[in-house]
Amino acid sequence: MRGRPIGSKIRENICLILNKINFSYGYEIYKIYKQVFGKVLLRDVYYHLKKGNEIGEFIAIETKKELGRYTWGDQAERIYYTLGPFAKFETNEKTEQRLSIFKERNIGVNWLDEVNKKISAINEEIERVNNQKLSYLAKKGIQESLIQRIEKLKKWAENKVQKEKILEIEELRKKALLIILR
């Protein structure tokens, strides 16, 4: 396999932080990261938040303009993130103990909208694959990847949305299974 690996230790650590506190913005995540895991660049945290948002490990739930006295001006834009359906992380006792000093926050997210966005994105990807002339092996690889993502989405959404939406995700899986037949 060529290129950079998809996973990242920094992103996994950010997942652990968000798993504990539910949601936060970049600079706050950076401060917690340094306190719990050690040295990291602020630029790396922002890069991995953006990348994680693109691949569904995180969800940008809100953007706020904060007024204040900053070196660059009188306002800052804070993008708040929470865990997405494709978040990957493994915790251990040592990490849990370090994170235990941080409080869990209540989060007000319209999970139905977030699940609908993920369903739409997967639907678009299935349509794009169906409209391309690809080899059987290429389609099979894409199909396996899509089915894994759909299963993760279903598991993530089970406690967040109604049963009808879970059935819609199951229908999406059936649609993905038909990719190699076209």
PyMOL CGO cylinders between C-alpha atoms (Angstrom):
from pymol import cmd
from pymol.cgo import CYLINDER

trace = [
    CYLINDER, 0.00, 0.00, 0.00, 1.38, 3.37, -0.98, 0.3, 1, 1, 1, 1, 1, 1,
    CYLINDER, 1.38, 3.37, -0.98, 1.05, 6.72, 0.70, 0.3, 1, 1, 1, 1, 1, 1,
    CYLINDER, 1.05, 6.72, 0.70, 0.63, 7.71, 4.31, 0.3, 1, 1, 1, 1, 1, 1,
    CYLINDER, 0.63, 7.71, 4.31, -1.18, 5.39, 6.70, 0.3, 1, 1, 1, 1, 1, 1,
    CYLINDER, -1.18, 5.39, 6.70, -4.73, 6.44, 7.55, 0.3, 1, 1, 1, 1, 1, 1,
    CYLINDER, -4.73, 6.44, 7.55, -4.39, 6.11, 11.32, 0.3, 1, 1, 1, 1, 1, 1,
    CYLINDER, -4.39, 6.11, 11.32, -2.62, 8.56, 13.59, 0.3, 1, 1, 1, 1, 1, 1,
    CYLINDER, -2.62, 8.56, 13.59, -1.55, 8.38, 17.24, 0.3, 1, 1, 1, 1, 1, 1,
    CYLINDER, -1.55, 8.38, 17.24, -2.33, 12.08, 17.66, 0.3, 1, 1, 1, 1, 1, 1,
    CYLINDER, -2.33, 12.08, 17.66, -5.86, 11.59, 16.28, 0.3, 1, 1, 1, 1, 1, 1,
    CYLINDER, -5.86, 11.59, 16.28, -6.34, 8.54, 18.49, 0.3, 1, 1, 1, 1, 1, 1,
    CYLINDER, -6.34, 8.54, 18.49, -5.31, 10.61, 21.54, 0.3, 1, 1, 1, 1, 1, 1,
    CYLINDER, -5.31, 10.61, 21.54, -7.70, 13.38, 20.51, 0.3, 1, 1, 1, 1, 1, 1,
    CYLINDER, -7.70, 13.38, 20.51, -10.43, 10.72, 20.31, 0.3, 1, 1, 1, 1, 1, 1,
    CYLINDER, -10.43, 10.72, 20.31, -9.62, 9.70, 23.89, 0.3, 1, 1, 1, 1, 1, 1,
    CYLINDER, -9.62, 9.70, 23.89, -9.92, 13.32, 25.02, 0.3, 1, 1, 1, 1, 1, 1,
    CYLINDER, -9.92, 13.32, 25.02, -13.25, 13.83, 23.23, 0.3, 1, 1, 1, 1, 1, 1,
    CYLINDER, -13.25, 13.83, 23.23, -14.50, 10.49, 24.51, 0.3, 1, 1, 1, 1, 1, 1,
    CYLINDER, -14.50, 10.49, 24.51, -13.93, 11.79, 28.04, 0.3, 1, 1, 1, 1, 1, 1,
    CYLINDER, -13.93, 11.79, 28.04, -15.19, 15.38, 27.77, 0.3, 1, 1, 1, 1, 1, 1,
    CYLINDER, -15.19, 15.38, 27.77, -17.72, 14.89, 24.89, 0.3, 1, 1, 1, 1, 1, 1,
    CYLINDER, -17.72, 14.89, 24.89, -16.88, 18.05, 22.94, 0.3, 1, 1, 1, 1, 1, 1,
    CYLINDER, -16.88, 18.05, 22.94, -14.34, 20.84, 22.75, 0.3, 1, 1, 1, 1, 1, 1,
    CYLINDER, -14.34, 20.84, 22.75, -12.52, 23.24, 20.43, 0.3, 1, 1, 1, 1, 1, 1,
    CYLINDER, -12.52, 23.24, 20.43, -8.98, 23.05, 19.05, 0.3, 1, 1, 1, 1, 1, 1,
    CYLINDER, -8.98, 23.05, 19.05, -6.98, 25.12, 21.49, 0.3, 1, 1, 1, 1, 1, 1,
    CYLINDER, -6.98, 25.12, 21.49, -8.62, 23.56, 24.53, 0.3, 1, 1, 1, 1, 1, 1,
    CYLINDER, -8.62, 23.56, 24.53, -7.95, 20.08, 23.10, 0.3, 1, 1, 1, 1, 1, 1,
    CYLINDER, -7.95, 20.08, 23.10, -4.34, 21.13, 22.55, 0.3, 1, 1, 1, 1, 1, 1,
    CYLINDER, -4.34, 21.13, 22.55, -3.96, 22.22, 26.20, 0.3, 1, 1, 1, 1, 1, 1,
    CYLINDER, -3.96, 22.22, 26.20, -5.48, 18.96, 27.49, 0.3, 1, 1, 1, 1, 1, 1,
    CYLINDER, -5.48, 18.96, 27.49, -3.36, 16.94, 25.06, 0.3, 1, 1, 1, 1, 1, 1,
    CYLINDER, -3.36, 16.94, 25.06, -0.14, 18.53, 26.33, 0.3, 1, 1, 1, 1, 1, 1,
    CYLINDER, -0.14, 18.53, 26.33, -1.16, 17.93, 29.94, 0.3, 1, 1, 1, 1, 1, 1,
    CYLINDER, -1.16, 17.93, 29.94, -2.12, 14.28, 29.41, 0.3, 1, 1, 1, 1, 1, 1,
    CYLINDER, -2.12, 14.28, 29.41, 0.05, 12.97, 26.56, 0.3, 1, 1, 1, 1, 1, 1,
    CYLINDER, 0.05, 12.97, 26.56, 2.99, 15.37, 26.45, 0.3, 1, 1, 1, 1, 1, 1,
    CYLINDER, 2.99, 15.37, 26.45, 4.51, 17.47, 23.73, 0.3, 1, 1, 1, 1, 1, 1,
    CYLINDER, 4.51, 17.47, 23.73, 2.49, 18.20, 20.58, 0.3, 1, 1, 1, 1, 1, 1,
    CYLINDER, 2.49, 18.20, 20.58, 2.34, 21.11, 18.18, 0.3, 1, 1, 1, 1, 1, 1,
    CYLINDER, 2.34, 21.11, 18.18, -0.81, 23.21, 18.05, 0.3, 1, 1, 1, 1, 1, 1,
    CYLINDER, -0.81, 23.21, 18.05, -0.61, 23.02, 14.26, 0.3, 1, 1, 1, 1, 1, 1,
    CYLINDER, -0.61, 23.02, 14.26, -0.68, 19.19, 14.47, 0.3, 1, 1, 1, 1, 1, 1,
    CYLINDER, -0.68, 19.19, 14.47, -3.79, 19.22, 16.66, 0.3, 1, 1, 1, 1, 1, 1,
    CYLINDER, -3.79, 19.22, 16.66, -5.62, 21.51, 14.22, 0.3, 1, 1, 1, 1, 1, 1,
    CYLINDER, -5.62, 21.51, 14.22, -4.47, 19.41, 11.24, 0.3, 1, 1, 1, 1, 1, 1,
    CYLINDER, -4.47, 19.41, 11.24, -5.73, 16.20, 12.84, 0.3, 1, 1, 1, 1, 1, 1,
    CYLINDER, -5.73, 16.20, 12.84, -9.04, 17.77, 13.87, 0.3, 1, 1, 1, 1, 1, 1,
    CYLINDER, -9.04, 17.77, 13.87, -9.59, 18.86, 10.26, 0.3, 1, 1, 1, 1, 1, 1,
    CYLINDER, -9.59, 18.86, 10.26, -8.48, 15.48, 8.85, 0.3, 1, 1, 1, 1, 1, 1,
    CYLINDER, -8.48, 15.48, 8.85, -10.55, 13.59, 11.43, 0.3, 1, 1, 1, 1, 1, 1,
    CYLINDER, -10.55, 13.59, 11.43, -13.59, 15.67, 10.50, 0.3, 1, 1, 1, 1, 1, 1,
    CYLINDER, -13.59, 15.67, 10.50, -13.07, 14.79, 6.82, 0.3, 1, 1, 1, 1, 1, 1,
    CYLINDER, -13.07, 14.79, 6.82, -12.89, 11.04, 7.49, 0.3, 1, 1, 1, 1, 1, 1,
    CYLINDER, -12.89, 11.04, 7.49, -15.70, 10.97, 10.06, 0.3, 1, 1, 1, 1, 1, 1,
    CYLINDER, -15.70, 10.97, 10.06, -13.64, 10.39, 13.21, 0.3, 1, 1, 1, 1, 1, 1,
    CYLINDER, -13.64, 10.39, 13.21, -14.84, 13.77, 14.47, 0.3, 1, 1, 1, 1, 1, 1,
    CYLINDER, -14.84, 13.77, 14.47, -17.87, 15.90, 13.78, 0.3, 1, 1, 1, 1, 1, 1,
    CYLINDER, -17.87, 15.90, 13.78, -17.73, 19.69, 13.78, 0.3, 1, 1, 1, 1, 1, 1,
    CYLINDER, -17.73, 19.69, 13.78, -20.87, 20.42, 15.76, 0.3, 1, 1, 1, 1, 1, 1,
    CYLINDER, -20.87, 20.42, 15.76, -20.75, 24.19, 16.14, 0.3, 1, 1, 1, 1, 1, 1,
    CYLINDER, -20.75, 24.19, 16.14, -18.74, 27.24, 15.16, 0.3, 1, 1, 1, 1, 1, 1,
    CYLINDER, -18.74, 27.24, 15.16, -18.74, 30.21, 17.51, 0.3, 1, 1, 1, 1, 1, 1,
    CYLINDER, -18.74, 30.21, 17.51, -17.23, 33.67, 17.18, 0.3, 1, 1, 1, 1, 1, 1,
    CYLINDER, -17.23, 33.67, 17.18, -15.68, 34.61, 20.51, 0.3, 1, 1, 1, 1, 1, 1,
    CYLINDER, -15.68, 34.61, 20.51, -14.98, 38.26, 21.29, 0.3, 1, 1, 1, 1, 1, 1,
    CYLINDER, -14.98, 38.26, 21.29, -11.83, 39.09, 23.22, 0.3, 1, 1, 1, 1, 1, 1,
    CYLINDER, -11.83, 39.09, 23.22, -8.39, 40.63, 23.07, 0.3, 1, 1, 1, 1, 1, 1,
    CYLINDER, -8.39, 40.63, 23.07, -6.25, 38.37, 20.92, 0.3, 1, 1, 1, 1, 1, 1,
    CYLINDER, -6.25, 38.37, 20.92, -2.88, 39.08, 19.30, 0.3, 1, 1, 1, 1, 1, 1,
    CYLINDER, -2.88, 39.08, 19.30, -4.54, 38.87, 15.88, 0.3, 1, 1, 1, 1, 1, 1,
    CYLINDER, -4.54, 38.87, 15.88, -7.60, 40.99, 16.62, 0.3, 1, 1, 1, 1, 1, 1,
    CYLINDER, -7.60, 40.99, 16.62, -10.76, 41.26, 18.66, 0.3, 1, 1, 1, 1, 1, 1,
    CYLINDER, -10.76, 41.26, 18.66, -12.42, 37.94, 17.82, 0.3, 1, 1, 1, 1, 1, 1,
    CYLINDER, -12.42, 37.94, 17.82, -11.62, 34.26, 17.39, 0.3, 1, 1, 1, 1, 1, 1,
    CYLINDER, -11.62, 34.26, 17.39, -13.54, 31.50, 15.66, 0.3, 1, 1, 1, 1, 1, 1,
    CYLINDER, -13.54, 31.50, 15.66, -13.91, 28.32, 17.68, 0.3, 1, 1, 1, 1, 1, 1,
    CYLINDER, -13.91, 28.32, 17.68, -14.98, 25.12, 15.98, 0.3, 1, 1, 1, 1, 1, 1,
    CYLINDER, -14.98, 25.12, 15.98, -16.35, 22.60, 18.48, 0.3, 1, 1, 1, 1, 1, 1,
    CYLINDER, -16.35, 22.60, 18.48, -15.82, 18.91, 17.77, 0.3, 1, 1, 1, 1, 1, 1,
    CYLINDER, -15.82, 18.91, 17.77, -17.22, 15.66, 19.11, 0.3, 1, 1, 1, 1, 1, 1,
    CYLINDER, -17.22, 15.66, 19.11, -16.57, 12.02, 18.26, 0.3, 1, 1, 1, 1, 1, 1,
    CYLINDER, -16.57, 12.02, 18.26, -17.88, 10.82, 14.92, 0.3, 1, 1, 1, 1, 1, 1,
    CYLINDER, -17.88, 10.82, 14.92, -18.97, 7.33, 13.87, 0.3, 1, 1, 1, 1, 1, 1,
    CYLINDER, -18.97, 7.33, 13.87, -15.55, 6.32, 12.55, 0.3, 1, 1, 1, 1, 1, 1,
    CYLINDER, -15.55, 6.32, 12.55, -13.51, 7.28, 15.63, 0.3, 1, 1, 1, 1, 1, 1,
    CYLINDER, -13.51, 7.28, 15.63, -10.79, 4.77, 16.50, 0.3, 1, 1, 1, 1, 1, 1,
    CYLINDER, -10.79, 4.77, 16.50, -9.15, 4.57, 19.90, 0.3, 1, 1, 1, 1, 1, 1,
    CYLINDER, -9.15, 4.57, 19.90, -8.15, 2.17, 22.61, 0.3, 1, 1, 1, 1, 1, 1,
    CYLINDER, -8.15, 2.17, 22.61, -7.96, 3.25, 26.20, 0.3, 1, 1, 1, 1, 1, 1,
    CYLINDER, -7.96, 3.25, 26.20, -6.03, 1.87, 29.12, 0.3, 1, 1, 1, 1, 1, 1,
    CYLINDER, -6.03, 1.87, 29.12, -6.00, 2.42, 32.87, 0.3, 1, 1, 1, 1, 1, 1,
    CYLINDER, -6.00, 2.42, 32.87, -3.10, 4.87, 32.80, 0.3, 1, 1, 1, 1, 1, 1,
    CYLINDER, -3.10, 4.87, 32.80, -4.79, 7.08, 30.21, 0.3, 1, 1, 1, 1, 1, 1,
    CYLINDER, -4.79, 7.08, 30.21, -8.15, 6.86, 32.00, 0.3, 1, 1, 1, 1, 1, 1,
    CYLINDER, -8.15, 6.86, 32.00, -6.49, 7.96, 35.21, 0.3, 1, 1, 1, 1, 1, 1,
    CYLINDER, -6.49, 7.96, 35.21, -4.79, 10.95, 33.53, 0.3, 1, 1, 1, 1, 1, 1,
    CYLINDER, -4.79, 10.95, 33.53, -8.06, 12.00, 31.88, 0.3, 1, 1, 1, 1, 1, 1,
    CYLINDER, -8.06, 12.00, 31.88, -10.10, 11.55, 35.07, 0.3, 1, 1, 1, 1, 1, 1,
    CYLINDER, -10.10, 11.55, 35.07, -9.33, 15.14, 36.17, 0.3, 1, 1, 1, 1, 1, 1,
    CYLINDER, -9.33, 15.14, 36.17, -11.41, 16.47, 33.27, 0.3, 1, 1, 1, 1, 1, 1,
    CYLINDER, -11.41, 16.47, 33.27, -15.19, 16.70, 33.55, 0.3, 1, 1, 1, 1, 1, 1,
    CYLINDER, -15.19, 16.70, 33.55, -17.65, 15.27, 31.07, 0.3, 1, 1, 1, 1, 1, 1,
    CYLINDER, -17.65, 15.27, 31.07, -19.84, 17.91, 29.42, 0.3, 1, 1, 1, 1, 1, 1,
    CYLINDER, -19.84, 17.91, 29.42, -23.38, 17.73, 28.20, 0.3, 1, 1, 1, 1, 1, 1,
    CYLINDER, -23.38, 17.73, 28.20, -23.67, 18.12, 24.49, 0.3, 1, 1, 1, 1, 1, 1,
    CYLINDER, -23.67, 18.12, 24.49, -26.60, 19.50, 22.52, 0.3, 1, 1, 1, 1, 1, 1,
    CYLINDER, -26.60, 19.50, 22.52, -26.34, 18.00, 19.04, 0.3, 1, 1, 1, 1, 1, 1,
    CYLINDER, -26.34, 18.00, 19.04, -29.05, 17.15, 16.56, 0.3, 1, 1, 1, 1, 1, 1,
    CYLINDER, -29.05, 17.15, 16.56, -27.88, 13.56, 16.02, 0.3, 1, 1, 1, 1, 1, 1,
    CYLINDER, -27.88, 13.56, 16.02, -30.53, 12.94, 13.37, 0.3, 1, 1, 1, 1, 1, 1,
    CYLINDER, -30.53, 12.94, 13.37, -28.99, 15.65, 11.17, 0.3, 1, 1, 1, 1, 1, 1,
    CYLINDER, -28.99, 15.65, 11.17, -25.50, 14.22, 11.71, 0.3, 1, 1, 1, 1, 1, 1,
    CYLINDER, -25.50, 14.22, 11.71, -26.63, 10.68, 10.85, 0.3, 1, 1, 1, 1, 1, 1,
    CYLINDER, -26.63, 10.68, 10.85, -28.45, 12.00, 7.76, 0.3, 1, 1, 1, 1, 1, 1,
    CYLINDER, -28.45, 12.00, 7.76, -25.26, 13.75, 6.60, 0.3, 1, 1, 1, 1, 1, 1,
    CYLINDER, -25.26, 13.75, 6.60, -23.28, 10.52, 6.93, 0.3, 1, 1, 1, 1, 1, 1,
    CYLINDER, -23.28, 10.52, 6.93, -25.98, 8.53, 5.12, 0.3, 1, 1, 1, 1, 1, 1,
    CYLINDER, -25.98, 8.53, 5.12, -26.02, 11.08, 2.28, 0.3, 1, 1, 1, 1, 1, 1,
    CYLINDER, -26.02, 11.08, 2.28, -22.23, 11.00, 1.95, 0.3, 1, 1, 1, 1, 1, 1,
    CYLINDER, -22.23, 11.00, 1.95, -22.19, 7.18, 1.74, 0.3, 1, 1, 1, 1, 1, 1,
    CYLINDER, -22.19, 7.18, 1.74, -25.10, 7.23, -0.74, 0.3, 1, 1, 1, 1, 1, 1,
    CYLINDER, -25.10, 7.23, -0.74, -23.20, 9.68, -2.96, 0.3, 1, 1, 1, 1, 1, 1,
    CYLINDER, -23.20, 9.68, -2.96, -20.12, 7.47, -2.80, 0.3, 1, 1, 1, 1, 1, 1,
    CYLINDER, -20.12, 7.47, -2.80, -22.14, 4.39, -3.81, 0.3, 1, 1, 1, 1, 1, 1,
    CYLINDER, -22.14, 4.39, -3.81, -23.65, 6.31, -6.75, 0.3, 1, 1, 1, 1, 1, 1,
    CYLINDER, -23.65, 6.31, -6.75, -20.21, 7.54, -7.81, 0.3, 1, 1, 1, 1, 1, 1,
    CYLINDER, -20.21, 7.54, -7.81, -18.81, 4.00, -7.75, 0.3, 1, 1, 1, 1, 1, 1,
    CYLINDER, -18.81, 4.00, -7.75, -21.81, 2.66, -9.67, 0.3, 1, 1, 1, 1, 1, 1,
    CYLINDER, -21.81, 2.66, -9.67, -21.29, 5.28, -12.38, 0.3, 1, 1, 1, 1, 1, 1,
    CYLINDER, -21.29, 5.28, -12.38, -17.59, 4.49, -12.84, 0.3, 1, 1, 1, 1, 1, 1,
    CYLINDER, -17.59, 4.49, -12.84, -16.13, 1.75, -14.97, 0.3, 1, 1, 1, 1, 1, 1,
    CYLINDER, -16.13, 1.75, -14.97, -13.98, -0.11, -12.47, 0.3, 1, 1, 1, 1, 1, 1,
    CYLINDER, -13.98, -0.11, -12.47, -12.56, -3.61, -12.35, 0.3, 1, 1, 1, 1, 1, 1,
    CYLINDER, -12.56, -3.61, -12.35, -14.25, -6.25, -10.25, 0.3, 1, 1, 1, 1, 1, 1,
    CYLINDER, -14.25, -6.25, -10.25, -11.38, -6.16, -7.72, 0.3, 1, 1, 1, 1, 1, 1,
    CYLINDER, -11.38, -6.16, -7.72, -11.53, -2.36, -7.41, 0.3, 1, 1, 1, 1, 1, 1,
    CYLINDER, -11.53, -2.36, -7.41, -15.29, -2.49, -6.83, 0.3, 1, 1, 1, 1, 1, 1,
    CYLINDER, -15.29, -2.49, -6.83, -14.88, -5.32, -4.32, 0.3, 1, 1, 1, 1, 1, 1,
    CYLINDER, -14.88, -5.32, -4.32, -12.32, -3.31, -2.32, 0.3, 1, 1, 1, 1, 1, 1,
    CYLINDER, -12.32, -3.31, -2.32, -14.52, -0.21, -2.31, 0.3, 1, 1, 1, 1, 1, 1,
    CYLINDER, -14.52, -0.21, -2.31, -17.52, -2.32, -1.36, 0.3, 1, 1, 1, 1, 1, 1,
    CYLINDER, -17.52, -2.32, -1.36, -15.71, -3.85, 1.64, 0.3, 1, 1, 1, 1, 1, 1,
    CYLINDER, -15.71, -3.85, 1.64, -14.61, -0.40, 2.81, 0.3, 1, 1, 1, 1, 1, 1,
    CYLINDER, -14.61, -0.40, 2.81, -18.15, 0.97, 2.47, 0.3, 1, 1, 1, 1, 1, 1,
    CYLINDER, -18.15, 0.97, 2.47, -19.69, -1.95, 4.36, 0.3, 1, 1, 1, 1, 1, 1,
    CYLINDER, -19.69, -1.95, 4.36, -17.22, -1.47, 7.22, 0.3, 1, 1, 1, 1, 1, 1,
    CYLINDER, -17.22, -1.47, 7.22, -18.10, 2.23, 7.41, 0.3, 1, 1, 1, 1, 1, 1,
    CYLINDER, -18.10, 2.23, 7.41, -21.82, 1.47, 7.26, 0.3, 1, 1, 1, 1, 1, 1,
    CYLINDER, -21.82, 1.47, 7.26, -21.49, -1.02, 10.14, 0.3, 1, 1, 1, 1, 1, 1,
    CYLINDER, -21.49, -1.02, 10.14, -19.60, 1.56, 12.22, 0.3, 1, 1, 1, 1, 1, 1,
    CYLINDER, -19.60, 1.56, 12.22, -22.23, 4.18, 11.40, 0.3, 1, 1, 1, 1, 1, 1,
    CYLINDER, -22.23, 4.18, 11.40, -25.01, 1.80, 12.43, 0.3, 1, 1, 1, 1, 1, 1,
    CYLINDER, -25.01, 1.80, 12.43, -23.34, 0.96, 15.73, 0.3, 1, 1, 1, 1, 1, 1,
    CYLINDER, -23.34, 0.96, 15.73, -22.64, 4.64, 16.44, 0.3, 1, 1, 1, 1, 1, 1,
    CYLINDER, -22.64, 4.64, 16.44, -26.20, 5.72, 15.57, 0.3, 1, 1, 1, 1, 1, 1,
    CYLINDER, -26.20, 5.72, 15.57, -28.03, 3.03, 17.55, 0.3, 1, 1, 1, 1, 1, 1,
    CYLINDER, -28.03, 3.03, 17.55, -28.25, 5.09, 20.75, 0.3, 1, 1, 1, 1, 1, 1,
    CYLINDER, -28.25, 5.09, 20.75, -28.67, 8.41, 19.00, 0.3, 1, 1, 1, 1, 1, 1,
    CYLINDER, -28.67, 8.41, 19.00, -31.61, 8.06, 16.57, 0.3, 1, 1, 1, 1, 1, 1,
    CYLINDER, -31.61, 8.06, 16.57, -34.90, 6.24, 16.11, 0.3, 1, 1, 1, 1, 1, 1,
    CYLINDER, -34.90, 6.24, 16.11, -35.19, 2.66, 14.87, 0.3, 1, 1, 1, 1, 1, 1,
    CYLINDER, -35.19, 2.66, 14.87, -36.42, 3.82, 11.44, 0.3, 1, 1, 1, 1, 1, 1,
    CYLINDER, -36.42, 3.82, 11.44, -33.08, 5.55, 10.79, 0.3, 1, 1, 1, 1, 1, 1,
    CYLINDER, -33.08, 5.55, 10.79, -31.22, 2.35, 11.73, 0.3, 1, 1, 1, 1, 1, 1,
    CYLINDER, -31.22, 2.35, 11.73, -33.37, 0.50, 9.18, 0.3, 1, 1, 1, 1, 1, 1,
    CYLINDER, -33.37, 0.50, 9.18, -32.36, 3.12, 6.60, 0.3, 1, 1, 1, 1, 1, 1,
    CYLINDER, -32.36, 3.12, 6.60, -28.70, 2.42, 7.39, 0.3, 1, 1, 1, 1, 1, 1,
    CYLINDER, -28.70, 2.42, 7.39, -29.36, -1.31, 6.90, 0.3, 1, 1, 1, 1, 1, 1,
    CYLINDER, -29.36, -1.31, 6.90, -30.89, -0.53, 3.50, 0.3, 1, 1, 1, 1, 1, 1,
    CYLINDER, -30.89, -0.53, 3.50, -27.74, 1.43, 2.69, 0.3, 1, 1, 1, 1, 1, 1,
    CYLINDER, -27.74, 1.43, 2.69, -25.73, -1.72, 3.45, 0.3, 1, 1, 1, 1, 1, 1,
    CYLINDER, -25.73, -1.72, 3.45, -27.87, -3.72, 1.00, 0.3, 1, 1, 1, 1, 1, 1,
    CYLINDER, -27.87, -3.72, 1.00, -27.30, -1.05, -1.64, 0.3, 1, 1, 1, 1, 1, 1,
    CYLINDER, -27.30, -1.05, -1.64, -23.54, -1.29, -1.05, 0.3, 1, 1, 1, 1, 1, 1,
    CYLINDER, -23.54, -1.29, -1.05, -23.69, -5.07, -1.45, 0.3, 1, 1, 1, 1, 1, 1,
    CYLINDER, -23.69, -5.07, -1.45, -25.07, -4.58, -4.98, 0.3, 1, 1, 1, 1, 1, 1,
    CYLINDER, -25.07, -4.58, -4.98, -22.02, -2.60, -6.15, 0.3, 1, 1, 1, 1, 1, 1,
    CYLINDER, -22.02, -2.60, -6.15, -20.15, -5.56, -7.62, 0.3, 1, 1, 1, 1, 1, 1,
    CYLINDER, -20.15, -5.56, -7.62, -23.22, -6.77, -9.50, 0.3, 1, 1, 1, 1, 1, 1,
    CYLINDER, -23.22, -6.77, -9.50, -23.29, -3.68, -11.72, 0.3, 1, 1, 1, 1, 1, 1,
]
cmd.load_cgo(trace, "trace")
